[in-house]
């Protein structure tokens, strides 16, 4: 596989190798991809947690009788 990097990204990869933390550019790229995958999973979990929180708030509102009839709401909205 051949990957093209911008000059700035190539410098970053070379700096990581030069730091001694990685033996070669492939290790830097593999670690970066693993980090990206973990980051995406973390973002998905945050979004899922927010969604669950909002659903919970909505269910609590329904339990308190704080609801609006959907059909009536959209009828009023279409009149405007």
Protein Blocks (a to p, Z undefined) as FASTA:
>chain_A
ZZdddfklmmmmmmmmmnopambfklmmmmmmmmmmmmmmmmmmmmmmmmmmmmmmmmmm
mmnopacdfklmmmmmmmZZ
